[in-house]
Each structure stands twice: as C-alpha cells, then as structure tokens.
Amino acid sequence: MDQIQHKFIQVQGLKLHAAEVGAGPKVVVFLHGFPEIWYSWRHQMVCLANAGHRAIAPDYRGYGLSDPPPVPEKTTFCDLVTDLLAILDFFEIPKVVLVAKDFGAKPAYMFALLHPERVLGVVTMGVPFIPPGPSQYQKYLPEGFYISRWKEPGRAEADFGRLDAKTVVRNIYILFSRSEIPIAAENQEIMDLVDLSTPLPPWFSEEDLATYGALYEKSGFQTALQVPYRSFDEDFNITEPKVKVPALLIMGDKDYVFKFPGMEDYIKSGKVKGFVPDLDIIYLPEGTHFVQEQSPDEVNQLILTFLNASVWS
C-alpha cells in the first residue's frame, strides 16, 4: 500500500483524484462501484504492479478525494466516461484494460463502445454488460426495493442523514454482502435493515471501514446517489451495442445481483454474450458482491490469467 502514489488531474474545472502504482506499457484502470472508492482496489493494484503492470484507480467526481461537481444532481454517467477519457489523456495512455465493479461496469462498457480504439479488454465483477435503456427492475420488485428508494430525491438523504458516514458505509457493506436484494418494508428505511450489533464481513476490517468512512465524510453521498441511482435510465444514443474486445465477468454465486429479475438467466444462459461475444464468465462458489475484497488472491489470479491469455498474448 505504501508504494501507491496519489495524483490529481484537472478535468472540466474539477480536481479528480487517481491512485497509481507500477510502471510500463501494460496499463489497467480500475473503476469502483458504490459504496466504494479507489481503495476498494488496493489488493488488485499492488498485485498487478508486482506482476509488471501500471495500475490506476480514480475516484469518480464527487467520490473519495475527487472534487464534487458544482451541481451534483446534474451529474451523469456520460460525465464519468468523459472524465475517464481525460484521465487517460493526462497519463498519456493510448490503450487500456478496464476493470470495473458494480455500477462501474456501465462506464467501463460505455467507454469501450464509444472509444473502442482506446480499450484492449474489459473485466467486470458483480454486474455484467447491461444493454443501454430504461431500467425495468422496479416494475417487478416491491416499493421498498433499495434502488427505487434511493432514486427518490431526498429519501436516501434523510435516511443516511440520521447516521454518520462511516455507519452508512458499514450498513451498505453488510447489506450488499448478503444473498438477498435489500428491500425495506413500507414503514422502514433501507438503513433500518441492519442492526447495529451485526458484525462486519470477516474480510472487511475496522481499519478499512474507517478509511471509507473518512472519505465519504468528506464527499458526502449527494453525487453517489445521483450516479448511479438517479441516472440508470440515461440514454447514450448507442443503437447497436456490441463490445468487440475480450471480456471477463467474475460473479460470486452468493451475489444478491443474481436475484434481480431475469439476471441469472441473462448471465447463465449466455444471453449476455449476444452483446459481448468474446466474454468468459467465472463463478466463485462462496463469492458475494464484493469478490475483489473478499477473495483478493483468487480474483487477482483470474485477472492476471485473463490479461496474459486474452490481452497481452
């Protein structure tokens, strides 16, 4: 961890943070999910650097050490794609492999579709390629579905506002580590689904939580609620989405994302390969939604194997 350096890049008037370690022409950029930051890739960054790669993990605008946008509620996924292009140009990186977790899969794949000349491969964890278009899940899930709740302006802000940032992150890590979709009852909020006595997952330390908590205390949750939760229906004007680079999807068998309506069939039947033809899918039997932190050695080896066999070969 000590060898990781921290850079700040001016993009559209914002100072964006990126962690970096390693050197050389083999470059991997890591895109985090929620409630994560660059730090969620700590295990992968050091491993890949030791294996001869240059690893870079930015904080999205409004997350971690990056500046918040002046009007967070106007932030879009398109902004994240534009920021990523600016980061690659700043570091003078002509081509890159993107490794993404959770909603980070969306900007990773959108970047691969919009800037195919800059992408050599894509790895995602916890979320596959999802075709652009309006989200349908809330049609089939109760009103208390966490995304439906967090899409509603002001609702999550009031829910989270009862707690300090560290406790919010703690609760979400616990919820998202389970095998069921977080759904609140009518008289509950999402934060009420976790009891204060519930322990953290064994692979997530109090020190890790303190790091996340301090950074979300700085950034707040305003931009994080806008992107992803209030921006899922954004239109990228991509008419024929087909990803033409090698790709890898790593899913934990116990990931709650499998419970989204139609998701398990979409992944396991191979329908996803209609959009990403050169896709390998690997399932980790004990894996949750946070496979890169839960099983870092296994995930590191899967990434390295993919890079050596499908990208650098």
Backbone bond lengths (Angstrom), bond angles and torsions (degrees), N, CA, C in turn:
res aa  C-N    CA-C-N  psi(-1)  N-CA   C-N-CA  omega(-1)  CA-C   N-CA-C  phi
1 M - - - 1.465 - - 1.522 111.64 -
2 D 1.353 116.81 -33.63 1.458 119.82 -175.92 1.519 112.61 -64.24
3 Q 1.336 116.33 -25.93 1.468 119.30 -177.03 1.522 112.89 -80.20
4 I 1.334 117.47 -9.85 1.466 120.48 -179.99 1.527 109.29 -71.85
5 Q 1.339 115.38 128.73 1.468 121.32 178.72 1.528 109.52 -102.99
6 H 1.316 115.65 158.58 1.461 120.93 -176.88 1.522 109.99 -123.16
7 K 1.318 115.47 123.27 1.460 122.26 -178.33 1.530 109.26 -116.76
8 F 1.322 115.24 155.01 1.464 120.96 176.29 1.531 108.94 -126.68
9 I 1.311 115.70 131.38 1.456 123.05 -172.40 1.521 108.92 -121.32
10 Q 1.321 117.43 131.78 1.461 121.40 176.33 1.529 109.17 -82.24
11 V 1.311 116.26 118.99 1.469 122.21 179.41 1.524 108.40 -135.16
12 Q 1.303 117.06 117.36 1.467 122.12 176.88 1.532 111.93 49.33
13 G 1.329 115.38 43.84 1.449 120.37 177.81 1.515 115.19 80.21
14 L 1.327 117.74 -0.12 1.465 122.02 178.80 1.521 110.35 -109.05
15 K 1.315 116.39 147.58 1.461 121.95 174.55 1.529 107.51 -97.55
16 L 1.337 115.34 107.44 1.462 120.46 -177.42 1.526 109.98 -98.54
17 H 1.318 115.65 140.27 1.462 121.96 -178.68 1.521 110.72 -96.06
18 A 1.329 115.41 140.22 1.466 120.87 172.75 1.523 108.97 -139.82
19 A 1.311 116.17 131.32 1.461 122.14 172.66 1.516 108.15 -88.44
20 E 1.341 116.88 144.54 1.468 120.22 -174.93 1.522 109.80 -145.51
21 V 1.313 115.63 141.47 1.460 121.40 174.15 1.524 108.21 -152.12
22 G 1.340 116.02 147.07 1.458 120.44 179.67 1.520 111.71 89.04
23 A 1.329 114.34 174.81 1.463 120.64 -177.18 1.522 109.25 -150.61
24 G 1.333 114.55 169.18 1.458 119.30 175.64 1.511 112.78 110.87
25 P 1.340 116.68 175.13 1.464 121.35 -174.64 1.523 115.11 -79.06
26 K 1.330 117.60 -14.36 1.473 120.32 179.57 1.531 108.29 -86.99
27 V 1.332 115.72 101.52 1.470 120.26 -170.74 1.525 110.15 -113.30
28 V 1.327 114.75 132.87 1.464 122.23 176.26 1.531 107.90 -123.90
29 V 1.324 115.87 126.95 1.462 121.13 176.88 1.525 108.78 -110.45
30 F 1.327 114.98 130.15 1.464 122.52 -175.72 1.531 110.09 -103.59
31 L 1.328 116.25 131.30 1.465 122.61 -179.71 1.529 109.05 -116.35
32 H 1.311 116.01 120.74 1.470 120.29 -172.66 1.532 111.81 -83.43
33 G 1.324 115.02 170.90 1.459 122.41 175.35 1.520 110.15 -109.85
34 F 1.335 116.57 -151.78 1.463 122.30 176.73 1.523 108.30 -124.34
35 P 1.330 118.89 135.42 1.460 128.63 10.60 1.531 111.14 -97.91
36 E 1.296 115.92 59.04 1.459 119.70 -172.18 1.528 111.59 -105.41
37 I 1.336 114.23 177.10 1.454 124.80 176.53 1.523 106.11 -148.05
38 W 1.315 118.33 -173.97 1.465 120.90 -179.90 1.527 111.29 -52.28
39 Y 1.330 116.46 -34.30 1.465 123.00 -173.83 1.524 112.70 -60.14
40 S 1.328 117.56 -23.43 1.466 119.68 -179.06 1.532 111.74 -66.10
41 W 1.346 116.54 -14.13 1.470 121.44 179.48 1.528 112.45 -101.71
42 R 1.336 117.67 13.41 1.465 121.17 -173.74 1.529 112.52 -54.84
43 H 1.334 116.42 -42.90 1.471 119.72 -177.30 1.526 110.85 -67.80
44 Q 1.315 117.13 -42.11 1.467 121.41 -176.86 1.525 111.42 -70.65
45 M 1.325 117.25 -39.11 1.460 120.61 -176.83 1.527 111.24 -61.71
46 V 1.316 116.65 -48.84 1.459 120.42 -178.05 1.521 110.65 -65.36
47 C 1.339 116.66 -42.42 1.467 120.52 179.86 1.529 111.05 -61.25
48 L 1.316 117.16 -47.46 1.464 119.65 -178.13 1.521 111.59 -67.48
49 A 1.313 117.25 -36.83 1.466 119.71 176.78 1.524 110.47 -62.41
50 N 1.334 116.43 -42.20 1.467 120.35 178.54 1.524 111.86 -64.91
51 A 1.337 116.63 -22.84 1.469 121.52 179.81 1.541 111.47 -94.83
52 G 1.332 116.87 12.45 1.453 119.67 173.01 1.513 115.80 95.13
53 H 1.324 117.56 17.28 1.456 121.32 179.96 1.528 111.03 -108.29
54 R 1.316 114.61 160.36 1.460 121.95 169.46 1.526 106.97 -100.60
55 A 1.314 116.75 120.75 1.466 121.84 -175.47 1.523 109.34 -114.03
56 I 1.325 116.14 130.05 1.462 122.48 -178.60 1.526 108.10 -130.72
57 A 1.329 116.41 132.11 1.469 120.83 178.93 1.526 109.07 -131.90
58 P 1.323 117.83 103.43 1.466 119.59 177.35 1.521 112.22 -81.42
59 D 1.318 114.93 158.13 1.461 121.90 162.51 1.521 106.50 -93.31
60 Y 1.332 117.75 129.97 1.459 119.27 175.09 1.530 110.43 -59.59
61 R 1.311 116.31 159.21 1.471 120.38 173.18 1.535 109.40 -53.19
62 G 1.328 115.14 133.10 1.460 119.48 179.81 1.512 115.03 82.68
63 Y 1.327 117.14 0.34 1.465 122.72 178.42 1.533 109.46 -117.22
64 G 1.326 116.48 149.69 1.456 121.43 170.66 1.514 112.88 54.81
65 L 1.337 115.70 -127.10 1.459 121.99 -176.84 1.524 112.97 -91.58
66 S 1.326 117.83 0.70 1.463 120.68 177.95 1.521 110.64 -80.98
67 D 1.329 114.91 149.74 1.466 119.51 177.70 1.520 110.67 -62.97
68 P 1.320 116.64 147.16 1.471 119.61 170.58 1.526 109.99 -77.37
69 P 1.307 118.09 147.79 1.468 119.37 173.72 1.522 110.03 -67.53
70 P 1.329 117.95 155.30 1.470 119.87 -176.90 1.523 113.34 -62.25
71 V 1.344 116.44 -31.62 1.471 120.44 177.61 1.533 106.92 -127.45
72 P 1.338 117.86 86.29 1.471 120.15 -173.97 1.523 113.94 -54.25
73 E 1.338 117.45 -35.71 1.459 119.66 -175.80 1.529 112.87 -71.12
74 K 1.327 117.63 -3.37 1.470 120.72 175.19 1.524 112.11 -104.36
75 T 1.330 117.28 3.19 1.466 121.17 178.91 1.525 110.06 -67.00
76 T 1.356 115.55 143.48 1.465 120.86 -178.06 1.526 110.35 -132.20
77 F 1.331 115.00 164.83 1.461 119.29 171.28 1.526 110.44 -60.89
78 C 1.308 116.47 -34.13 1.462 120.45 178.39 1.529 110.95 -58.97
79 D 1.337 116.75 -36.33 1.466 120.42 175.86 1.533 110.66 -60.62
80 L 1.330 116.94 -41.02 1.466 119.93 -179.37 1.519 111.07 -65.08
81 V 1.328 116.46 -38.39 1.470 121.03 177.80 1.525 110.03 -65.77
82 T 1.323 117.13 -44.29 1.461 121.78 178.82 1.529 110.76 -63.71
83 D 1.338 116.68 -40.94 1.464 120.79 177.72 1.521 110.92 -62.57
84 L 1.326 116.97 -41.41 1.458 120.56 -179.91 1.528 110.86 -61.93
85 L 1.317 117.05 -42.66 1.463 120.32 177.57 1.530 110.51 -60.54
86 A 1.324 116.66 -42.67 1.469 120.62 179.49 1.526 111.27 -65.02
87 I 1.332 117.08 -37.43 1.465 120.63 178.59 1.527 110.49 -65.11
88 L 1.327 116.94 -44.25 1.470 119.75 177.99 1.521 110.87 -62.09
89 D 1.323 117.16 -41.16 1.467 120.25 178.87 1.531 110.95 -65.66
90 F 1.331 116.69 -39.72 1.465 120.48 178.50 1.527 110.84 -59.54
91 F 1.339 116.10 -44.43 1.460 120.41 -178.68 1.537 112.42 -83.83
92 E 1.335 116.39 0.98 1.475 122.12 179.61 1.529 111.15 56.60
93 I 1.331 114.33 49.72 1.464 121.48 -179.74 1.525 108.11 -105.08
94 P 1.338 118.10 111.84 1.467 118.94 -177.95 1.525 113.55 -74.55
95 K 1.336 116.21 -38.34 1.467 120.46 -177.76 1.521 109.10 -140.37
96 V 1.324 115.08 148.17 1.457 119.06 -170.65 1.520 110.46 -146.86
97 V 1.322 115.86 155.55 1.461 122.55 166.08 1.527 106.97 -101.51
98 L 1.325 117.20 131.24 1.450 122.31 179.30 1.524 109.89 -102.25
99 V 1.322 116.28 129.59 1.459 122.37 176.14 1.529 106.85 -119.66
100 A 1.325 116.81 121.50 1.460 120.25 -171.04 1.520 111.16 -132.76
101 K 1.315 114.59 151.92 1.461 122.43 179.92 1.519 109.44 -125.32
102 D 1.342 116.06 141.51 1.454 120.62 171.68 1.531 108.88 57.72
103 F 1.334 118.45 -134.65 1.458 119.54 -175.85 1.525 112.62 -66.11
104 G 1.350 117.51 -13.95 1.462 120.86 174.28 1.517 112.40 -57.89
105 A 1.351 116.66 -20.00 1.461 120.23 176.42 1.528 111.11 -59.84
106 K 1.325 116.72 -32.80 1.465 119.47 -176.66 1.529 112.16 -67.81
107 P 1.343 119.47 -55.47 1.465 117.17 176.27 1.518 113.38 -62.41
108 A 1.340 117.75 -31.82 1.470 119.37 178.63 1.523 110.55 -62.62
109 Y 1.322 116.45 -50.30 1.465 119.48 -178.03 1.526 111.98 -72.55
110 M 1.339 117.91 -35.19 1.460 119.12 176.86 1.529 110.25 -64.79
111 F 1.333 116.25 -38.22 1.464 119.70 176.93 1.532 110.42 -63.40
112 A 1.334 116.57 -41.67 1.470 120.26 179.30 1.524 111.60 -63.64
113 L 1.333 116.85 -32.99 1.469 120.45 179.01 1.523 111.88 -78.20
114 L 1.333 116.85 -37.56 1.463 120.94 -175.80 1.525 113.13 -86.21
115 H 1.330 116.40 -26.39 1.474 121.22 -178.43 1.533 109.55 -133.03
116 P 1.323 117.51 59.77 1.470 119.49 -174.32 1.528 113.70 -61.60
117 E 1.325 116.77 -25.19 1.466 120.35 -179.10 1.530 112.67 -70.97
118 R 1.344 116.81 -11.00 1.471 120.21 -177.84 1.531 112.71 -103.93
119 V 1.341 117.56 -4.47 1.472 120.49 -170.77 1.526 110.92 -118.05
120 L 1.334 115.16 129.90 1.464 121.79 178.34 1.526 112.57 -99.98
121 G 1.332 117.38 -22.22 1.454 120.92 -178.75 1.514 109.89 -177.44
122 V 1.337 115.70 162.33 1.463 121.54 -179.54 1.530 108.79 -135.72
123 V 1.325 115.52 132.89 1.466 122.42 172.32 1.521 107.09 -120.70
124 T 1.335 117.50 129.59 1.465 119.37 173.97 1.525 109.75 -127.08
125 M 1.317 114.27 154.85 1.466 122.04 179.74 1.516 109.10 -131.54
126 G 1.311 117.04 131.50 1.451 121.43 173.96 1.515 115.16 84.21
127 V 1.328 117.93 -19.58 1.459 122.48 179.39 1.528 108.56 -145.48
128 P 1.340 118.10 129.08 1.457 120.71 177.30 1.527 111.04 -84.41
129 F 1.325 116.44 -177.24 1.458 120.24 168.78 1.533 108.28 -63.34
130 I 1.320 116.17 127.07 1.463 121.88 175.87 1.521 107.34 -114.51
131 P 1.333 118.85 124.21 1.463 119.64 -179.18 1.521 111.16 -57.66
132 P 1.328 118.15 141.54 1.460 120.32 178.33 1.520 111.07 -59.59
133 G 1.320 114.90 146.88 1.464 119.82 179.34 1.508 110.90 141.39
134 P 1.315 117.03 170.65 1.470 120.99 -177.82 1.524 112.31 -60.39
135 S 1.327 115.41 138.41 1.462 120.85 176.59 1.533 110.02 -70.81
136 Q 1.319 116.31 138.19 1.468 121.62 -177.34 1.537 113.25 -108.45
137 Y 1.338 117.29 -7.86 1.462 119.44 -168.30 1.522 112.94 -60.05
138 Q 1.349 116.68 -39.24 1.454 118.14 -174.90 1.523 112.97 -64.68
139 K 1.333 116.56 -18.39 1.469 119.93 176.73 1.526 111.80 -65.31
140 Y 1.327 115.86 -27.96 1.465 120.81 -172.10 1.530 113.26 -109.19
141 L 1.333 116.53 0.14 1.459 120.24 -177.15 1.525 110.38 -120.15
142 P 1.335 118.03 156.16 1.466 120.69 -178.33 1.526 112.67 -61.12
143 E 1.311 114.69 165.08 1.477 122.05 179.94 1.518 112.11 -57.07
144 G 1.336 116.49 -29.26 1.459 120.76 -177.03 1.521 114.72 -81.81
145 F 1.327 118.35 3.62 1.469 123.67 175.27 1.526 108.74 -51.94
146 Y 1.333 116.24 130.31 1.464 119.45 -169.18 1.528 113.14 -59.74
147 I 1.332 118.39 -36.22 1.469 119.58 -179.95 1.525 110.24 -68.38
148 S 1.324 117.04 -40.15 1.466 119.76 176.79 1.527 110.78 -59.94
149 R 1.335 116.02 -41.97 1.461 120.13 179.68 1.537 110.78 -65.73
150 W 1.339 116.40 -43.72 1.460 119.57 -175.28 1.529 112.73 -76.91
151 K 1.321 116.94 -18.41 1.469 119.94 175.24 1.527 111.82 -72.84
152 E 1.313 116.28 -22.55 1.467 121.16 -175.40 1.531 109.73 -77.78
153 P 1.327 118.64 113.72 1.469 120.39 -176.75 1.525 111.97 -54.15
154 G 1.327 114.85 129.03 1.454 121.08 176.49 1.510 115.19 91.90
155 R 1.330 117.42 -23.52 1.475 118.42 -173.50 1.532 111.75 -70.88
156 A 1.329 116.07 -50.84 1.468 118.41 179.01 1.527 110.76 -67.58
157 E 1.332 116.84 -34.80 1.461 119.45 178.37 1.526 110.45 -58.85
158 A 1.341 116.91 -42.18 1.466 120.73 178.51 1.530 110.96 -69.10
159 D 1.329 115.89 -39.81 1.468 121.07 179.92 1.531 110.09 -64.58
160 F 1.325 116.54 -52.63 1.468 120.92 -178.77 1.530 110.71 -65.80
161 G 1.336 116.36 -33.02 1.463 120.81 -174.16 1.512 114.46 -64.81
162 R 1.333 117.29 -14.67 1.471 120.65 177.32 1.525 111.89 -75.19
163 L 1.354 116.20 -14.22 1.460 122.20 -172.05 1.525 109.86 -126.34
164 D 1.337 116.04 163.61 1.463 117.57 172.08 1.526 109.02 -79.86
165 A 1.329 116.40 163.43 1.472 121.26 -173.60 1.524 111.74 -60.13
166 K 1.319 116.94 -37.98 1.463 121.00 -179.48 1.527 111.06 -61.23
167 T 1.321 116.92 -40.94 1.466 120.47 -179.87 1.528 110.93 -70.36
168 V 1.317 117.76 -36.22 1.466 120.56 176.17 1.529 110.08 -60.60
169 V 1.339 116.43 -48.30 1.468 119.82 179.08 1.520 110.60 -61.94
170 R 1.321 116.66 -43.13 1.477 121.22 178.14 1.524 110.49 -56.14
171 N 1.313 116.25 -48.88 1.460 119.98 -177.25 1.522 111.89 -63.96
172 I 1.326 117.00 -40.16 1.466 119.53 -178.73 1.525 110.45 -69.76
173 Y 1.328 117.44 -38.74 1.473 118.94 175.99 1.528 110.77 -60.08
174 I 1.307 116.72 -42.39 1.467 120.17 179.07 1.531 110.05 -64.91
175 L 1.334 117.14 -47.55 1.466 120.65 -179.41 1.516 112.05 -61.06
176 F 1.324 116.69 -47.56 1.467 121.09 -174.88 1.532 112.29 -75.51
177 S 1.329 117.52 -10.64 1.469 120.79 176.19 1.524 111.98 -84.75
178 R 1.326 116.45 -9.32 1.460 120.54 -179.54 1.523 111.11 -84.10
179 S 1.297 115.38 172.13 1.466 121.25 -177.10 1.522 113.09 -95.26
180 E 1.324 117.36 0.63 1.459 121.21 -179.28 1.521 110.41 -115.90
181 I 1.330 115.99 147.53 1.463 120.82 176.96 1.527 109.23 -66.07
182 P 1.334 118.39 131.49 1.471 119.18 176.22 1.529 111.29 -65.33
183 I 1.318 115.90 118.01 1.463 122.31 179.25 1.526 107.63 -135.48
184 A 1.322 116.48 122.35 1.462 121.88 -179.78 1.526 110.27 -91.54
185 A 1.308 115.45 152.46 1.465 120.48 172.31 1.533 109.08 -74.30
186 E 1.321 115.94 169.67 1.471 120.08 -176.73 1.520 112.59 -58.14
187 N 1.315 116.58 -35.09 1.461 120.05 -176.43 1.521 112.46 -97.90
188 Q 1.333 116.73 17.66 1.465 122.71 -178.86 1.517 110.41 -121.24
189 E 1.330 115.06 158.22 1.455 120.89 165.12 1.532 107.85 -109.39
190 I 1.319 117.05 167.00 1.468 120.79 -175.36 1.530 111.22 -61.38
191 M 1.330 117.36 -39.02 1.465 119.76 180.00 1.530 111.90 -63.79
192 D 1.333 117.35 -23.07 1.466 120.67 179.43 1.528 112.77 -72.38
193 L 1.337 117.28 -10.56 1.467 120.81 -177.66 1.525 112.66 -76.13
194 V 1.342 117.09 -11.82 1.464 120.66 -178.64 1.518 109.33 -115.38
195 D 1.327 115.45 126.10 1.455 120.90 175.97 1.527 109.40 -81.84
196 L 1.321 116.44 143.49 1.469 120.04 -178.37 1.520 112.87 -61.54
197 S 1.332 116.70 -20.90 1.467 119.51 -179.17 1.528 112.32 -84.39
198 T 1.344 117.57 -8.20 1.464 120.65 -178.89 1.521 109.85 -68.05
199 P 1.345 118.31 126.48 1.467 119.35 -178.34 1.527 111.93 -73.90
200 L 1.319 115.42 158.05 1.455 120.83 171.89 1.526 109.68 -65.78
201 P 1.333 118.05 156.33 1.467 119.34 171.10 1.531 109.64 -56.08
202 P 1.322 118.59 145.46 1.472 120.92 -173.71 1.525 114.19 -62.07
203 W 1.332 116.95 -22.13 1.466 120.77 -178.13 1.525 112.38 -91.07
204 F 1.332 117.57 2.60 1.467 122.18 -177.49 1.525 108.10 -121.23
205 S 1.332 116.67 109.62 1.464 120.84 -170.58 1.526 111.57 -86.22
206 E 1.311 115.13 165.71 1.461 120.53 174.16 1.530 110.71 -61.66
207 E 1.330 116.04 -33.75 1.468 120.15 176.71 1.534 110.77 -65.01
208 D 1.336 116.17 -42.65 1.467 119.73 175.74 1.524 110.54 -59.38
209 L 1.328 115.50 -46.85 1.457 120.26 -179.10 1.526 111.05 -60.40
210 A 1.331 116.73 -40.54 1.465 120.32 179.91 1.527 110.83 -62.99
211 T 1.334 116.91 -37.71 1.462 120.81 178.58 1.523 110.31 -64.15
212 Y 1.320 116.70 -48.71 1.468 120.79 177.69 1.525 110.59 -61.36
213 G 1.325 115.66 -46.89 1.458 120.25 -176.08 1.517 112.29 -59.33
214 A 1.331 116.55 -42.86 1.468 120.14 -179.28 1.523 110.95 -63.62
215 L 1.329 116.87 -39.30 1.462 119.39 -177.39 1.529 111.90 -75.38
216 Y 1.323 117.85 -35.46 1.470 118.99 175.36 1.531 110.86 -74.37
217 E 1.328 116.92 -25.90 1.465 119.46 172.43 1.524 109.53 -62.84
218 K 1.338 115.36 -37.60 1.469 120.34 178.92 1.530 111.25 -71.31
219 S 1.332 116.34 -47.66 1.470 120.30 -170.83 1.520 112.90 -86.02
220 G 1.337 116.57 -27.26 1.455 119.62 -169.71 1.517 110.68 71.02
221 F 1.315 116.98 -174.06 1.465 121.52 -175.00 1.528 112.83 -113.97
222 Q 1.327 117.24 6.08 1.460 119.60 -171.88 1.528 111.85 -63.50
223 T 1.336 116.95 -50.42 1.468 119.38 179.36 1.522 110.49 -68.40
224 A 1.337 117.26 -37.24 1.470 121.07 -178.51 1.526 111.65 -63.90
225 L 1.315 117.75 -31.41 1.460 119.60 177.13 1.529 110.89 -76.66
226 Q 1.325 116.29 -32.23 1.463 119.68 177.75 1.518 111.43 -69.09
227 V 1.333 116.15 -49.08 1.470 121.69 175.45 1.514 107.31 -124.07
228 P 1.324 117.38 106.11 1.455 125.78 27.63 1.529 117.95 -98.96
229 Y 1.329 119.09 -29.78 1.471 120.28 -154.74 1.527 114.93 -64.97
230 R 1.318 117.33 -31.74 1.468 119.13 -177.79 1.527 112.14 -101.08
231 S 1.336 115.63 13.10 1.470 120.07 -177.51 1.525 113.23 -128.26
232 F 1.341 117.42 8.20 1.466 119.64 -174.97 1.527 112.85 -60.80
233 D 1.318 117.53 -27.80 1.468 120.26 -175.64 1.523 113.19 -89.61
234 E 1.309 116.69 9.99 1.465 121.32 -178.49 1.532 111.31 -59.35
235 D 1.311 116.14 140.13 1.466 122.56 -177.56 1.528 109.58 -101.69
236 F 1.322 116.37 119.99 1.462 121.26 178.48 1.533 112.49 -93.79
237 N 1.313 117.06 -0.67 1.474 121.41 -178.39 1.527 112.30 56.86
238 I 1.320 115.13 41.68 1.471 120.91 175.49 1.528 106.68 -104.41
239 T 1.329 116.27 112.37 1.469 119.55 -171.98 1.525 113.11 -84.36
240 E 1.322 117.68 -35.02 1.474 120.90 -178.77 1.527 109.41 -127.87
241 P 1.323 116.72 80.08 1.467 118.40 -176.71 1.525 112.30 -72.85
242 K 1.318 115.46 111.14 1.464 120.17 174.60 1.525 107.92 -142.13
243 V 1.319 115.69 117.30 1.461 121.69 -177.63 1.519 108.27 -86.42
244 K 1.334 116.21 125.11 1.467 120.38 -169.66 1.523 113.56 -107.05
245 V 1.332 117.30 10.88 1.459 119.72 177.74 1.529 109.72 -107.21
246 P 1.336 117.45 161.17 1.468 119.50 175.33 1.526 110.57 -59.65
247 A 1.322 116.27 143.21 1.459 120.37 -177.45 1.520 110.50 -143.13
248 L 1.316 114.52 154.76 1.470 122.40 178.32 1.521 108.23 -135.03
249 L 1.322 115.82 134.46 1.456 122.48 172.84 1.522 108.32 -116.33
250 I 1.324 116.37 124.38 1.460 121.94 176.50 1.527 107.66 -110.90
251 M 1.319 116.77 119.74 1.465 122.06 -179.38 1.525 110.27 -124.09
252 G 1.321 116.18 134.19 1.453 119.87 169.03 1.520 109.40 -79.27
253 D 1.317 117.18 134.98 1.471 120.02 179.97 1.526 111.95 -61.75
254 K 1.336 117.57 -21.65 1.463 121.04 -179.22 1.531 112.23 -101.23
255 D 1.327 116.55 15.48 1.467 121.44 179.69 1.526 109.64 -71.28
256 Y 1.325 116.53 129.31 1.469 120.56 -179.63 1.519 112.72 -63.05
257 V 1.332 117.74 -19.44 1.468 121.01 -179.51 1.530 110.89 -60.39
258 F 1.314 117.28 -28.43 1.468 120.31 177.11 1.535 111.89 -61.25
259 K 1.330 117.72 -21.16 1.461 121.15 -178.48 1.534 112.51 -84.16
260 F 1.335 117.51 -7.45 1.464 118.69 174.74 1.526 108.50 -62.93
261 P 1.325 118.02 137.46 1.469 120.26 -176.27 1.526 112.70 -53.77
262 G 1.343 115.33 122.21 1.459 121.68 177.51 1.512 115.27 83.57
263 M 1.345 118.80 -8.39 1.466 121.12 -172.88 1.525 112.52 -68.59
264 E 1.327 117.19 -44.36 1.465 118.97 -177.28 1.529 110.38 -63.08
265 D 1.315 117.24 -42.39 1.462 120.59 178.09 1.525 111.02 -65.30
266 Y 1.325 116.93 -42.31 1.465 122.04 -179.61 1.526 111.07 -57.79
267 I 1.344 115.94 -40.77 1.469 119.63 -178.57 1.530 110.75 -81.57
268 K 1.329 116.91 -53.26 1.468 119.87 -169.24 1.525 113.35 -76.03
269 S 1.339 117.69 -23.77 1.472 119.82 176.89 1.523 111.53 -79.88
270 G 1.331 116.52 -12.92 1.463 119.93 -178.09 1.522 114.05 89.53
271 K 1.334 118.28 5.10 1.470 119.77 178.65 1.524 111.55 -57.51
272 V 1.330 116.69 -34.12 1.462 120.40 -179.95 1.526 111.49 -59.12
273 K 1.347 116.73 -27.32 1.466 119.76 -178.52 1.526 112.46 -72.65
274 G 1.334 117.01 -10.52 1.451 119.65 171.53 1.520 111.70 -65.98
275 F 1.337 116.08 -25.14 1.466 121.39 178.15 1.525 112.41 -102.03
276 V 1.338 116.14 -27.45 1.471 121.46 -179.08 1.533 106.87 -129.36
277 P 1.341 117.17 80.49 1.471 119.68 -171.13 1.533 113.93 -60.45
278 D 1.341 117.41 -36.67 1.465 120.73 -176.35 1.528 109.83 -95.79
279 L 1.342 115.12 55.89 1.460 121.32 -175.32 1.518 110.91 -111.14
280 D 1.347 115.54 129.58 1.462 121.92 167.77 1.522 108.13 -102.25
281 I 1.331 116.45 142.50 1.467 120.94 178.98 1.529 108.11 -123.49
282 I 1.325 115.76 129.77 1.459 121.41 179.32 1.522 108.65 -125.54
283 Y 1.331 115.47 133.30 1.466 121.74 -178.92 1.528 109.13 -109.83
284 L 1.328 115.99 132.28 1.459 121.20 175.66 1.526 108.06 -102.08
285 P 1.338 118.50 115.76 1.470 121.73 -170.18 1.524 114.42 -54.59
286 E 1.312 118.46 -38.53 1.469 121.21 -178.14 1.520 111.95 -100.17
287 G 1.317 117.32 5.15 1.453 121.25 -172.16 1.516 113.71 -71.61
288 T 1.340 115.75 140.61 1.451 123.18 172.82 1.530 108.52 -103.12
289 H 1.321 116.62 -160.51 1.463 121.01 179.56 1.529 112.12 -71.98
290 F 1.338 117.67 -15.45 1.470 121.47 -175.31 1.529 111.12 -111.79
291 V 1.316 117.27 51.09 1.468 119.87 -172.10 1.521 112.72 -59.38
292 Q 1.340 117.95 -32.66 1.469 119.02 -174.92 1.521 111.84 -71.75
293 E 1.322 117.50 -22.39 1.464 120.91 175.52 1.526 111.40 -97.83
294 Q 1.317 116.34 -31.18 1.461 121.26 -178.89 1.529 111.72 -73.04
295 S 1.331 116.93 -43.23 1.476 122.25 -175.46 1.526 109.28 -131.67
296 P 1.342 117.25 63.99 1.467 119.06 -172.45 1.523 114.26 -61.65
297 D 1.325 118.02 -40.12 1.468 119.32 -177.55 1.526 110.80 -63.33
298 E 1.321 115.89 -43.19 1.462 120.37 -179.61 1.527 111.05 -66.09
299 V 1.324 116.59 -44.74 1.464 120.53 179.86 1.522 110.83 -66.64
300 N 1.317 117.46 -40.87 1.464 120.41 177.58 1.526 110.95 -57.16
301 Q 1.331 115.91 -44.14 1.460 119.70 -178.81 1.518 111.34 -67.03
302 L 1.321 117.41 -37.50 1.465 120.79 177.81 1.529 110.92 -63.93
303 I 1.329 116.40 -41.52 1.472 119.62 178.43 1.519 110.41 -64.97
304 L 1.318 117.06 -46.87 1.476 120.25 -179.12 1.524 111.58 -62.33
305 T 1.324 116.48 -41.01 1.463 120.02 178.68 1.520 110.85 -62.27
306 F 1.334 116.63 -44.10 1.460 121.74 177.71 1.529 110.14 -61.55
307 L 1.315 117.43 -46.93 1.470 120.18 -178.66 1.528 111.38 -60.15
308 N 1.332 115.24 -45.83 1.464 119.13 -176.60 1.517 113.32 -71.06
309 A 1.332 116.35 -33.58 1.459 119.92 -176.14 1.534 113.24 -88.25
310 S 1.322 116.85 -33.89 1.474 119.88 -170.17 1.515 115.26 -114.19
311 V 1.332 117.60 -18.71 1.468 119.58 -175.29 1.517 112.22 -113.69
312 W 1.326 116.70 -55.04 1.466 119.37 -175.03 1.520 112.98 -86.63
313 S 1.316 118.06 -10.48 1.474 120.13 -175.03 1.528 111.68 -68.30
